[in-house]
Amino acid sequence: MKTTPSLIGFLEALGVSIYCALIAWLFSFMEKFFAGPGYTNIALMLILLVFSAAVCGFLVFGYPVYLILNKQTKKALFILGFCALWFVGIILVSIILILVFK
């Protein structure tokens, strides 16, 4: 099956957006059980930050790096560009939805 860079960029941006939504849900769930800043809460947040950077980095840069290693640099850059454009689109739609349903 032939996939376009636009579709791949959309799927990458969608994957990161879903991951961020799950982390936001986790934060709202954790808020009920972990009250106040403590050493373990701060350590947990830092560990989650590093893990999130790894997951998001893999989702956004994993396939383009694979393409670059296989000498398909132009396609990799197009995918990264489309991913960035889709991120902007997702952010704008999210802002509009927040303003409409506020």
Gaussian input, Z-matrix of N, CA and C with variables (Angstrom, degrees):
# hf/3-21g

backbone

0 1
 N
 C     1     B1
 C     2     B2     1     A1
 N     3     B3     2     A2     1     D1
 C     4     B4     3     A3     2     D2
 C     5     B5     4     A4     3     D3
 N     6     B6     5     A5     4     D4
 C     7     B7     6     A6     5     D5
 C     8     B8     7     A7     6     D6
 N     9     B9     8     A8     7     D7
 C    10    B10     9     A9     8     D8
 C    11    B11    10    A10     9     D9
 N    12    B12    11    A11    10    D10
 C    13    B13    12    A12    11    D11
 C    14    B14    13    A13    12    D12
 N    15    B15    14    A14    13    D13
 C    16    B16    15    A15    14    D14
 C    17    B17    16    A16    15    D15
 N    18    B18    17    A17    16    D16
 C    19    B19    18    A18    17    D17
 C    20    B20    19    A19    18    D18
 N    21    B21    20    A20    19    D19
 C    22    B22    21    A21    20    D20
 C    23    B23    22    A22    21    D21
 N    24    B24    23    A23    22    D22
 C    25    B25    24    A24    23    D23
 C    26    B26    25    A25    24    D24
 N    27    B27    26    A26    25    D25
 C    28    B28    27    A27    26    D26
 C    29    B29    28    A28    27    D27
 N    30    B30    29    A29    28    D28
 C    31    B31    30    A30    29    D29
 C    32    B32    31    A31    30    D30
 N    33    B33    32    A32    31    D31
 C    34    B34    33    A33    32    D32
 C    35    B35    34    A34    33    D33
 N    36    B36    35    A35    34    D34
 C    37    B37    36    A36    35    D35
 C    38    B38    37    A37    36    D36
 N    39    B39    38    A38    37    D37
 C    40    B40    39    A39    38    D38
 C    41    B41    40    A40    39    D39
 N    42    B42    41    A41    40    D40
 C    43    B43    42    A42    41    D41
 C    44    B44    43    A43    42    D42
 N    45    B45    44    A44    43    D43
 C    46    B46    45    A45    44    D44
 C    47    B47    46    A46    45    D45
 N    48    B48    47    A47    46    D46
 C    49    B49    48    A48    47    D47
 C    50    B50    49    A49    48    D48
 N    51    B51    50    A50    49    D49
 C    52    B52    51    A51    50    D50
 C    53    B53    52    A52    51    D51
 N    54    B54    53    A53    52    D52
 C    55    B55    54    A54    53    D53
 C    56    B56    55    A55    54    D54
 N    57    B57    56    A56    55    D55
 C    58    B58    57    A57    56    D56
 C    59    B59    58    A58    57    D57
 N    60    B60    59    A59    58    D58
 C    61    B61    60    A60    59    D59
 C    62    B62    61    A61    60    D60
 N    63    B63    62    A62    61    D61
 C    64    B64    63    A63    62    D62
 C    65    B65    64    A64    63    D63
 N    66    B66    65    A65    64    D64
 C    67    B67    66    A66    65    D65
 C    68    B68    67    A67    66    D66
 N    69    B69    68    A68    67    D67
 C    70    B70    69    A69    68    D68
 C    71    B71    70    A70    69    D69
 N    72    B72    71    A71    70    D70
 C    73    B73    72    A72    71    D71
 C    74    B74    73    A73    72    D72
 N    75    B75    74    A74    73    D73
 C    76    B76    75    A75    74    D74
 C    77    B77    76    A76    75    D75
 N    78    B78    77    A77    76    D76
 C    79    B79    78    A78    77    D77
 C    80    B80    79    A79    78    D78
 N    81    B81    80    A80    79    D79
 C    82    B82    81    A81    80    D80
 C    83    B83    82    A82    81    D81
 N    84    B84    83    A83    82    D82
 C    85    B85    84    A84    83    D83
 C    86    B86    85    A85    84    D84
 N    87    B87    86    A86    85    D85
 C    88    B88    87    A87    86    D86
 C    89    B89    88    A88    87    D87
 N    90    B90    89    A89    88    D88
 C    91    B91    90    A90    89    D89
 C    92    B92    91    A91    90    D90
 N    93    B93    92    A92    91    D91
 C    94    B94    93    A93    92    D92
 C    95    B95    94    A94    93    D93
 N    96    B96    95    A95    94    D94
 C    97    B97    96    A96    95    D95
 C    98    B98    97    A97    96    D96
 N    99    B99    98    A98    97    D97
 C   100   B100    99    A99    98    D98
 C   101   B101   100   A100    99    D99
 N   102   B102   101   A101   100   D100
 C   103   B103   102   A102   101   D101
 C   104   B104   103   A103   102   D102
 N   105   B105   104   A104   103   D103
 C   106   B106   105   A105   104   D104
 C   107   B107   106   A106   105   D105
 N   108   B108   107   A107   106   D106
 C   109   B109   108   A108   107   D107
 C   110   B110   109   A109   108   D108
 N   111   B111   110   A110   109   D109
 C   112   B112   111   A111   110   D110
 C   113   B113   112   A112   111   D111
 N   114   B114   113   A113   112   D112
 C   115   B115   114   A114   113   D113
 C   116   B116   115   A115   114   D114
 N   117   B117   116   A116   115   D115
 C   118   B118   117   A117   116   D116
 C   119   B119   118   A118   117   D117
 N   120   B120   119   A119   118   D118
 C   121   B121   120   A120   119   D119
 C   122   B122   121   A121   120   D120
 N   123   B123   122   A122   121   D121
 C   124   B124   123   A123   122   D122
 C   125   B125   124   A124   123   D123
 N   126   B126   125   A125   124   D124
 C   127   B127   126   A126   125   D125
 C   128   B128   127   A127   126   D126
 N   129   B129   128   A128   127   D127
 C   130   B130   129   A129   128   D128
 C   131   B131   130   A130   129   D129
 N   132   B132   131   A131   130   D130
 C   133   B133   132   A132   131   D131
 C   134   B134   133   A133   132   D132
 N   135   B135   134   A134   133   D133
 C   136   B136   135   A135   134   D134
 C   137   B137   136   A136   135   D135
 N   138   B138   137   A137   136   D136
 C   139   B139   138   A138   137   D137
 C   140   B140   139   A139   138   D138
 N   141   B141   140   A140   139   D139
 C   142   B142   141   A141   140   D140
 C   143   B143   142   A142   141   D141
 N   144   B144   143   A143   142   D142
 C   145   B145   144   A144   143   D143
 C   146   B146   145   A145   144   D144
 N   147   B147   146   A146   145   D145
 C   148   B148   147   A147   146   D146
 C   149   B149   148   A148   147   D147
 N   150   B150   149   A149   148   D148
 C   151   B151   150   A150   149   D149
 C   152   B152   151   A151   150   D150
 N   153   B153   152   A152   151   D151
 C   154   B154   153   A153   152   D152
 C   155   B155   154   A154   153   D153
 N   156   B156   155   A155   154   D154
 C   157   B157   156   A156   155   D155
 C   158   B158   157   A157   156   D156
 N   159   B159   158   A158   157   D157
 C   160   B160   159   A159   158   D158
 C   161   B161   160   A160   159   D159
 N   162   B162   161   A161   160   D160
 C   163   B163   162   A162   161   D161
 C   164   B164   163   A163   162   D162
 N   165   B165   164   A164   163   D163
 C   166   B166   165   A165   164   D164
 C   167   B167   166   A166   165   D165
 N   168   B168   167   A167   166   D166
 C   169   B169   168   A168   167   D167
 C   170   B170   169   A169   168   D168
 N   171   B171   170   A170   169   D169
 C   172   B172   171   A171   170   D170
 C   173   B173   172   A172   171   D171
 N   174   B174   173   A173   172   D172
 C   175   B175   174   A174   173   D173
 C   176   B176   175   A175   174   D174
 N   177   B177   176   A176   175   D175
 C   178   B178   177   A177   176   D176
 C   179   B179   178   A178   177   D177
 N   180   B180   179   A179   178   D178
 C   181   B181   180   A180   179   D179
 C   182   B182   181   A181   180   D180
 N   183   B183   182   A182   181   D181
 C   184   B184   183   A183   182   D182
 C   185   B185   184   A184   183   D183
 N   186   B186   185   A185   184   D184
 C   187   B187   186   A186   185   D185
 C   188   B188   187   A187   186   D186
 N   189   B189   188   A188   187   D187
 C   190   B190   189   A189   188   D188
 C   191   B191   190   A190   189   D189
 N   192   B192   191   A191   190   D190
 C   193   B193   192   A192   191   D191
 C   194   B194   193   A193   192   D192
 N   195   B195   194   A194   193   D193
 C   196   B196   195   A195   194   D194
 C   197   B197   196   A196   195   D195
 N   198   B198   197   A197   196   D196
 C   199   B199   198   A198   197   D197
 C   200   B200   199   A199   198   D198
 N   201   B201   200   A200   199   D199
 C   202   B202   201   A201   200   D200
 C   203   B203   202   A202   201   D201
 N   204   B204   203   A203   202   D202
 C   205   B205   204   A204   203   D203
 C   206   B206   205   A205   204   D204
 N   207   B207   206   A206   205   D205
 C   208   B208   207   A207   206   D206
 C   209   B209   208   A208   207   D207
 N   210   B210   209   A209   208   D208
 C   211   B211   210   A210   209   D209
 C   212   B212   211   A211   210   D210
 N   213   B213   212   A212   211   D211
 C   214   B214   213   A213   212   D212
 C   215   B215   214   A214   213   D213
 N   216   B216   215   A215   214   D214
 C   217   B217   216   A216   215   D215
 C   218   B218   217   A217   216   D216
 N   219   B219   218   A218   217   D217
 C   220   B220   219   A219   218   D218
 C   221   B221   220   A220   219   D219
 N   222   B222   221   A221   220   D220
 C   223   B223   222   A222   221   D221
 C   224   B224   223   A223   222   D222
 N   225   B225   224   A224   223   D223
 C   226   B226   225   A225   224   D224
 C   227   B227   226   A226   225   D225
 N   228   B228   227   A227   226   D226
 C   229   B229   228   A228   227   D227
 C   230   B230   229   A229   228   D228
 N   231   B231   230   A230   229   D229
 C   232   B232   231   A231   230   D230
 C   233   B233   232   A232   231   D231
 N   234   B234   233   A233   232   D232
 C   235   B235   234   A234   233   D233
 C   236   B236   235   A235   234   D234
 N   237   B237   236   A236   235   D235
 C   238   B238   237   A237   236   D236
 C   239   B239   238   A238   237   D237
 N   240   B240   239   A239   238   D238
 C   241   B241   240   A240   239   D239
 C   242   B242   241   A241   240   D240
 N   243   B243   242   A242   241   D241
 C   244   B244   243   A243   242   D242
 C   245   B245   244   A244   243   D243
 N   246   B246   245   A245   244   D244
 C   247   B247   246   A246   245   D245
 C   248   B248   247   A247   246   D246
 N   249   B249   248   A248   247   D247
 C   250   B250   249   A249   248   D248
 C   251   B251   250   A250   249   D249
 N   252   B252   251   A251   250   D250
 C   253   B253   252   A252   251   D251
 C   254   B254   253   A253   252   D252
 N   255   B255   254   A254   253   D253
 C   256   B256   255   A255   254   D254
 C   257   B257   256   A256   255   D255
 N   258   B258   257   A257   256   D256
 C   259   B259   258   A258   257   D257
 C   260   B260   259   A259   258   D258
 N   261   B261   260   A260   259   D259
 C   262   B262   261   A261   260   D260
 C   263   B263   262   A262   261   D261
 N   264   B264   263   A263   262   D262
 C   265   B265   264   A264   263   D263
 C   266   B266   265   A265   264   D264
 N   267   B267   266   A266   265   D265
 C   268   B268   267   A267   266   D266
 C   269   B269   268   A268   267   D267
 N   270   B270   269   A269   268   D268
 C   271   B271   270   A270   269   D269
 C   272   B272   271   A271   270   D270
 N   273   B273   272   A272   271   D271
 C   274   B274   273   A273   272   D272
 C   275   B275   274   A274   273   D273
 N   276   B276   275   A275   274   D274
 C   277   B277   276   A276   275   D275
 C   278   B278   277   A277   276   D276
 N   279   B279   278   A278   277   D277
 C   280   B280   279   A279   278   D278
 C   281   B281   280   A280   279   D279
 N   282   B282   281   A281   280   D280
 C   283   B283   282   A282   281   D281
 C   284   B284   283   A283   282   D282
 N   285   B285   284   A284   283   D283
 C   286   B286   285   A285   284   D284
 C   287   B287   286   A286   285   D285
 N   288   B288   287   A287   286   D286
 C   289   B289   288   A288   287   D287
 C   290   B290   289   A289   288   D288
 N   291   B291   290   A290   289   D289
 C   292   B292   291   A291   290   D290
 C   293   B293   292   A292   291   D291
 N   294   B294   293   A293   292   D292
 C   295   B295   294   A294   293   D293
 C   296   B296   295   A295   294   D294
 N   297   B297   296   A296   295   D295
 C   298   B298   297   A297   296   D296
 C   299   B299   298   A298   297   D297
 N   300   B300   299   A299   298   D298
 C   301   B301   300   A300   299   D299
 C   302   B302   301   A301   300   D300
 N   303   B303   302   A302   301   D301
 C   304   B304   303   A303   302   D302
 C   305   B305   304   A304   303   D303

   B1=1.4428
   B2=1.5277
   B3=1.2949
   B4=1.4656
   B5=1.5283
   B6=1.3254
   B7=1.4638
   B8=1.5210
   B9=1.3204
   B10=1.4541
   B11=1.5267
   B12=1.3366
   B13=1.4697
   B14=1.5272
   B15=1.3293
   B16=1.4609
   B17=1.5253
   B18=1.3283
   B19=1.4620
   B20=1.5269
   B21=1.3199
   B22=1.4630
   B23=1.5285
   B24=1.3384
   B25=1.4605
   B26=1.5142
   B27=1.3419
   B28=1.4623
   B29=1.5238
   B30=1.3203
   B31=1.4660
   B32=1.5261
   B33=1.3433
   B34=1.4648
   B35=1.5225
   B36=1.3452
   B37=1.4634
   B38=1.5266
   B39=1.3173
   B40=1.4551
   B41=1.5284
   B42=1.3165
   B43=1.4634
   B44=1.5176
   B45=1.3248
   B46=1.4635
   B47=1.5229
   B48=1.3241
   B49=1.4686
   B50=1.5254
   B51=1.3069
   B52=1.4684
   B53=1.5204
   B54=1.3286
   B55=1.4658
   B56=1.5340
   B57=1.3368
   B58=1.4665
   B59=1.5251
   B60=1.3221
   B61=1.4610
   B62=1.5257
   B63=1.3152
   B64=1.4719
   B65=1.5245
   B66=1.3230
   B67=1.4636
   B68=1.5296
   B69=1.3321
   B70=1.4677
   B71=1.5261
   B72=1.3366
   B73=1.4604
   B74=1.5255
   B75=1.3280
   B76=1.4632
   B77=1.5208
   B78=1.3391
   B79=1.4629
   B80=1.5260
   B81=1.3094
   B82=1.4634
   B83=1.5256
   B84=1.3117
   B85=1.4603
   B86=1.5276
   B87=1.3295
   B88=1.4619
   B89=1.5222
   B90=1.3253
   B91=1.4547
   B92=1.5301
   B93=1.3039
   B94=1.4549
   B95=1.5323
   B96=1.3338
   B97=1.4630
   B98=1.5218
   B99=1.3077
   B100=1.4615
   B101=1.5226
   B102=1.3202
   B103=1.4634
   B104=1.5233
   B105=1.3115
   B106=1.4585
   B107=1.5115
   B108=1.3391
   B109=1.4681
   B110=1.5277
   B111=1.2511
   B112=1.4547
   B113=1.5118
   B114=1.3069
   B115=1.4606
   B116=1.5256
   B117=1.3134
   B118=1.4641
   B119=1.5240
   B120=1.3349
   B121=1.4663
   B122=1.5246
   B123=1.3243
   B124=1.4592
   B125=1.5229
   B126=1.3266
   B127=1.4626
   B128=1.5242
   B129=1.3184
   B130=1.4705
   B131=1.5247
   B132=1.3117
   B133=1.4642
   B134=1.5315
   B135=1.3161
   B136=1.4645
   B137=1.5282
   B138=1.3125
   B139=1.4630
   B140=1.5257
   B141=1.3267
   B142=1.4629
   B143=1.5255
   B144=1.3279
   B145=1.4589
   B146=1.5302
   B147=1.3189
   B148=1.4691
   B149=1.5258
   B150=1.3228
   B151=1.4645
   B152=1.5202
   B153=1.3382
   B154=1.4631
   B155=1.5214
   B156=1.3270
   B157=1.4630
   B158=1.5229
   B159=1.3271
   B160=1.4645
   B161=1.5339
   B162=1.3198
   B163=1.4719
   B164=1.5239
   B165=1.3312
   B166=1.4680
   B167=1.5255
   B168=1.3188
   B169=1.4659
   B170=1.5124
   B171=1.3211
   B172=1.4561
   B173=1.5272
   B174=1.3455
   B175=1.4612
   B176=1.5291
   B177=1.3215
   B178=1.4588
   B179=1.5244
   B180=1.3217
   B181=1.4620
   B182=1.5268
   B183=1.3232
   B184=1.4646
   B185=1.5215
   B186=1.3151
   B187=1.4691
   B188=1.5297
   B189=1.3452
   B190=1.4671
   B191=1.5325
   B192=1.3144
   B193=1.4647
   B194=1.5271
   B195=1.3121
   B196=1.4655
   B197=1.5293
   B198=1.3315
   B199=1.4665
   B200=1.5361
   B201=1.3122
   B202=1.4662
   B203=1.5229
   B204=1.3256
   B205=1.4683
   B206=1.5230
   B207=1.3397
   B208=1.4673
   B209=1.5252
   B210=1.3506
   B211=1.4700
   B212=1.5264
   B213=1.3101
   B214=1.4637
   B215=1.5360
   B216=1.3330
   B217=1.4607
   B218=1.5223
   B219=1.3188
   B220=1.4618
   B221=1.5295
   B222=1.3164
   B223=1.4635
   B224=1.5292
   B225=1.3326
   B226=1.4644
   B227=1.5250
   B228=1.3248
   B229=1.4602
   B230=1.5264
   B231=1.3264
   B232=1.4685
   B233=1.5338
   B234=1.3129
   B235=1.4680
   B236=1.5233
   B237=1.3290
   B238=1.4651
   B239=1.5255
   B240=1.3243
   B241=1.4612
   B242=1.5201
   B243=1.3228
   B244=1.4647
   B245=1.5234
   B246=1.3207
   B247=1.4651
   B248=1.5379
   B249=1.3247
   B250=1.4663
   B251=1.5285
   B252=1.3231
   B253=1.4676
   B254=1.5286
   B255=1.3166
   B256=1.4654
   B257=1.5205
   B258=1.3472
   B259=1.4645
   B260=1.5235
   B261=1.3284
   B262=1.4662
   B263=1.5272
   B264=1.3154
   B265=1.4656
   B266=1.5203
   B267=1.3190
   B268=1.4683
   B269=1.5218
   B270=1.3257
   B271=1.4674
   B272=1.5212
   B273=1.3304
   B274=1.4670
   B275=1.5246
   B276=1.3203
   B277=1.4702
   B278=1.5284
   B279=1.3221
   B280=1.4629
   B281=1.5179
   B282=1.3308
   B283=1.4684
   B284=1.5215
   B285=1.3141
   B286=1.4599
   B287=1.5242
   B288=1.3322
   B289=1.4649
   B290=1.5198
   B291=1.3137
   B292=1.4737
   B293=1.5279
   B294=1.3257
   B295=1.4619
   B296=1.5311
   B297=1.3152
   B298=1.4581
   B299=1.5321
   B300=1.3163
   B301=1.4587
   B302=1.5217
   B303=1.3089
   B304=1.4675
   B305=1.4891
   A1=108.98
   A2=117.21
   A3=123.18
   A4=109.22
   A5=116.41
   A6=120.73
   A7=109.31
   A8=115.58
   A9=120.67
   A10=109.74
   A11=117.21
   A12=119.71
   A13=112.61
   A14=116.89
   A15=120.13
   A16=111.44
   A17=116.91
   A18=120.78
   A19=110.84
   A20=116.51
   A21=119.83
   A22=109.66
   A23=116.96
   A24=120.45
   A25=111.86
   A26=116.60
   A27=120.53
   A28=111.13
   A29=117.31
   A30=120.34
   A31=111.20
   A32=117.00
   A33=119.70
   A34=110.48
   A35=116.82
   A36=120.61
   A37=110.84
   A38=117.10
   A39=120.89
   A40=110.77
   A41=117.29
   A42=120.82
   A43=112.33
   A44=116.96
   A45=120.43
   A46=110.33
   A47=117.30
   A48=120.67
   A49=111.27
   A50=116.86
   A51=120.42
   A52=110.19
   A53=116.95
   A54=120.74
   A55=109.91
   A56=117.29
   A57=120.97
   A58=111.26
   A59=117.43
   A60=120.60
   A61=111.01
   A62=116.64
   A63=119.97
   A64=111.23
   A65=117.51
   A66=121.17
   A67=109.54
   A68=118.03
   A69=121.13
   A70=110.10
   A71=116.55
   A72=120.19
   A73=110.36
   A74=116.81
   A75=121.40
   A76=110.21
   A77=117.74
   A78=121.02
   A79=110.84
   A80=117.44
   A81=119.53
   A82=110.64
   A83=117.15
   A84=121.37
   A85=110.55
   A86=117.00
   A87=121.78
   A88=111.85
   A89=117.16
   A90=121.43
   A91=111.32
   A92=117.05
   A93=121.61
   A94=112.28
   A95=116.55
   A96=120.00
   A97=113.86
   A98=118.17
   A99=121.47
   A100=108.50
   A101=116.60
   A102=120.70
   A103=109.75
   A104=116.01
   A105=121.18
   A106=113.20
   A107=114.96
   A108=118.89
   A109=110.64
   A110=116.36
   A111=122.23
   A112=109.13
   A113=116.47
   A114=120.70
   A115=111.28
   A116=116.83
   A117=118.98
   A118=111.48
   A119=117.10
   A120=119.40
   A121=111.15
   A122=116.23
   A123=120.35
   A124=110.12
   A125=117.40
   A126=120.80
   A127=110.82
   A128=116.41
   A129=120.29
   A130=110.84
   A131=117.40
   A132=120.93
   A133=110.73
   A134=117.84
   A135=120.37
   A136=111.61
   A137=116.40
   A138=119.67
   A139=110.38
   A140=116.23
   A141=120.45
   A142=110.90
   A143=117.77
   A144=121.24
   A145=111.15
   A146=116.41
   A147=120.39
   A148=110.48
   A149=116.82
   A150=120.41
   A151=111.01
   A152=116.89
   A153=121.06
   A154=111.54
   A155=116.77
   A156=119.68
   A157=110.71
   A158=116.53
   A159=120.41
   A160=111.20
   A161=116.69
   A162=120.55
   A163=110.45
   A164=116.80
   A165=120.19
   A166=111.05
   A167=116.77
   A168=119.88
   A169=111.60
   A170=116.42
   A171=119.85
   A172=111.42
   A173=116.50
   A174=119.81
   A175=112.31
   A176=117.10
   A177=120.11
   A178=112.10
   A179=117.54
   A180=120.25
   A181=115.01
   A182=118.14
   A183=120.20
   A184=113.66
   A185=116.74
   A186=120.08
   A187=112.39
   A188=119.28
   A189=117.98
   A190=113.57
   A191=118.42
   A192=119.84
   A193=110.18
   A194=116.40
   A195=120.70
   A196=110.41
   A197=115.99
   A198=119.66
   A199=111.58
   A200=116.62
   A201=119.89
   A202=110.48
   A203=116.72
   A204=119.67
   A205=111.87
   A206=116.76
   A207=121.30
   A208=112.20
   A209=115.23
   A210=123.05
   A211=113.74
   A212=116.20
   A213=122.40
   A214=108.69
   A215=114.72
   A216=121.27
   A217=112.34
   A218=117.89
   A219=120.90
   A220=111.25
   A221=116.77
   A222=120.88
   A223=110.49
   A224=116.91
   A225=121.06
   A226=110.97
   A227=117.26
   A228=120.29
   A229=111.62
   A230=116.72
   A231=119.67
   A232=110.45
   A233=117.16
   A234=120.95
   A235=110.18
   A236=117.38
   A237=120.12
   A238=111.25
   A239=116.58
   A240=120.37
   A241=112.38
   A242=116.15
   A243=119.45
   A244=111.61
   A245=117.00
   A246=120.50
   A247=109.60
   A248=116.55
   A249=120.51
   A250=110.92
   A251=116.45
   A252=119.47
   A253=111.80
   A254=116.45
   A255=119.47
   A256=110.75
   A257=117.29
   A258=119.95
   A259=110.73
   A260=116.66
   A261=120.84
   A262=109.67
   A263=116.74
   A264=120.53
   A265=112.33
   A266=117.07
   A267=121.39
   A268=110.23
   A269=116.74
   A270=120.48
   A271=110.40
   A272=117.50
   A273=120.60
   A274=111.71
   A275=116.87
   A276=120.00
   A277=110.21
   A278=117.40
   A279=120.77
   A280=111.06
   A281=117.05
   A282=120.52
   A283=110.61
   A284=116.83
   A285=120.26
   A286=111.32
   A287=117.18
   A288=120.26
   A289=112.08
   A290=116.40
   A291=120.13
   A292=109.74
   A293=116.79
   A294=120.32
   A295=111.94
   A296=117.04
   A297=120.73
   A298=111.50
   A299=117.12
   A300=120.63
   A301=113.37
   A302=117.81
   A303=121.34
   A304=111.51
   D1=130.92
   D2=-178.87
   D3=-91.45
   D4=122.31
   D5=178.21
   D6=-111.38
   D7=144.32
   D8=-178.71
   D9=-88.13
   D10=155.84
   D11=175.80
   D12=-58.27
   D13=-33.28
   D14=178.61
   D15=-63.70
   D16=-43.55
   D17=179.12
   D18=-66.36
   D19=-42.22
   D20=179.69
   D21=-63.80
   D22=-43.88
   D23=177.45
   D24=-61.10
   D25=-40.26
   D26=177.27
   D27=-62.82
   D28=-44.83
   D29=-178.84
   D30=-65.45
   D31=-37.39
   D32=176.55
   D33=-64.00
   D34=-47.45
   D35=-179.68
   D36=-64.43
   D37=-39.57
   D38=177.91
   D39=-64.23
   D40=-41.92
   D41=178.32
   D42=-60.78
   D43=-44.06
   D44=178.12
   D45=-66.45
   D46=-39.37
   D47=179.40
   D48=-64.10
   D49=-42.33
   D50=177.65
   D51=-64.98
   D52=-41.75
   D53=178.08
   D54=-60.37
   D55=-45.12
   D56=179.11
   D57=-62.89
   D58=-38.52
   D59=177.56
   D60=-64.55
   D61=-39.46
   D62=177.70
   D63=-65.64
   D64=-39.32
   D65=177.92
   D66=-66.31
   D67=-40.01
   D68=177.02
   D69=-61.86
   D70=-41.60
   D71=176.77
   D72=-62.62
   D73=-41.07
   D74=178.42
   D75=-61.53
   D76=-41.70
   D77=178.58
   D78=-62.06
   D79=-43.21
   D80=-179.69
   D81=-66.80
   D82=-32.92
   D83=176.74
   D84=-70.95
   D85=-42.69
   D86=-177.90
   D87=-68.95
   D88=-27.28
   D89=-178.32
   D90=-57.89
   D91=-31.47
   D92=-178.59
   D93=-73.41
   D94=-26.12
   D95=-173.37
   D96=-106.12
   D97=-27.45
   D98=-177.21
   D99=-113.64
   D100=100.06
   D101=-178.57
   D102=-100.04
   D103=133.53
   D104=174.43
   D105=79.80
   D106=154.37
   D107=178.46
   D108=-78.15
   D109=125.90
   D110=176.63
   D111=-137.13
   D112=169.44
   D113=-178.20
   D114=-56.98
   D115=-45.39
   D116=-177.17
   D117=-68.55
   D118=-35.57
   D119=177.99
   D120=-65.06
   D121=-43.22
   D122=179.51
   D123=-65.15
   D124=-43.64
   D125=178.39
   D126=-62.27
   D127=-41.82
   D128=178.82
   D129=-62.42
   D130=-41.79
   D131=179.42
   D132=-64.37
   D133=-41.50
   D134=179.36
   D135=-66.87
   D136=-40.06
   D137=176.99
   D138=-63.87
   D139=-42.61
   D140=177.98
   D141=-64.29
   D142=-36.86
   D143=177.08
   D144=-61.15
   D145=-46.68
   D146=179.91
   D147=-65.39
   D148=-43.07
   D149=178.48
   D150=-62.48
   D151=-43.05
   D152=179.94
   D153=-64.31
   D154=-39.56
   D155=177.31
   D156=-62.10
   D157=-39.21
   D158=178.70
   D159=-66.91
   D160=-45.09
   D161=-178.85
   D162=-64.72
   D163=-48.71
   D164=-178.89
   D165=-65.85
   D166=-38.82
   D167=176.67
   D168=-61.98
   D169=-42.16
   D170=177.59
   D171=-64.33
   D172=-43.85
   D173=-178.35
   D174=-64.35
   D175=-39.08
   D176=-176.09
   D177=-86.84
   D178=-42.87
   D179=-171.76
   D180=-103.11
   D181=-9.94
   D182=-175.65
   D183=-59.36
   D184=-55.76
   D185=-177.98
   D186=-69.09
   D187=-41.95
   D188=176.00
   D189=-60.48
   D190=-37.16
   D191=176.68
   D192=-65.13
   D193=-40.65
   D194=176.01
   D195=-58.25
   D196=-43.72
   D197=179.36
   D198=-65.57
   D199=-41.34
   D200=179.07
   D201=-62.68
   D202=-40.99
   D203=178.02
   D204=-64.96
   D205=-25.20
   D206=176.64
   D207=-98.32
   D208=22.23
   D209=174.05
   D210=60.18
   D211=39.66
   D212=174.96
   D213=-120.97
   D214=55.44
   D215=-173.61
   D216=-62.58
   D217=-41.05
   D218=-178.15
   D219=-60.62
   D220=-45.68
   D221=179.08
   D222=-63.93
   D223=-40.00
   D224=179.40
   D225=-62.39
   D226=-42.60
   D227=179.50
   D228=-68.02
   D229=-37.51
   D230=175.39
   D231=-61.74
   D232=-42.77
   D233=179.47
   D234=-62.37
   D235=-44.83
   D236=178.44
   D237=-62.58
   D238=-40.39
   D239=178.18
   D240=-64.12
   D241=-45.76
   D242=177.74
   D243=-64.90
   D244=-36.48
   D245=177.27
   D246=-60.73
   D247=-44.66
   D248=178.67
   D249=-63.08
   D250=-42.38
   D251=177.99
   D252=-63.37
   D253=-41.26
   D254=178.37
   D255=-65.55
   D256=-36.26
   D257=175.66
   D258=-59.86
   D259=-44.94
   D260=178.10
   D261=-59.87
   D262=-44.18
   D263=178.67
   D264=-61.75
   D265=-43.91
   D266=179.71
   D267=-64.73
   D268=-40.11
   D269=178.32
   D270=-63.89
   D271=-45.52
   D272=-179.77
   D273=-63.42
   D274=-43.93
   D275=177.88
   D276=-62.55
   D277=-40.37
   D278=179.01
   D279=-63.14
   D280=-43.46
   D281=178.71
   D282=-62.83
   D283=-44.26
   D284=178.71
   D285=-61.51
   D286=-44.12
   D287=178.51
   D288=-63.61
   D289=-37.99
   D290=178.10
   D291=-64.35
   D292=-43.45
   D293=-179.33
   D294=-68.05
   D295=-37.27
   D296=-178.72
   D297=-71.34
   D298=-42.78
   D299=-174.88
   D300=-96.82
   D301=15.15
   D302=-179.70
   D303=-75.07

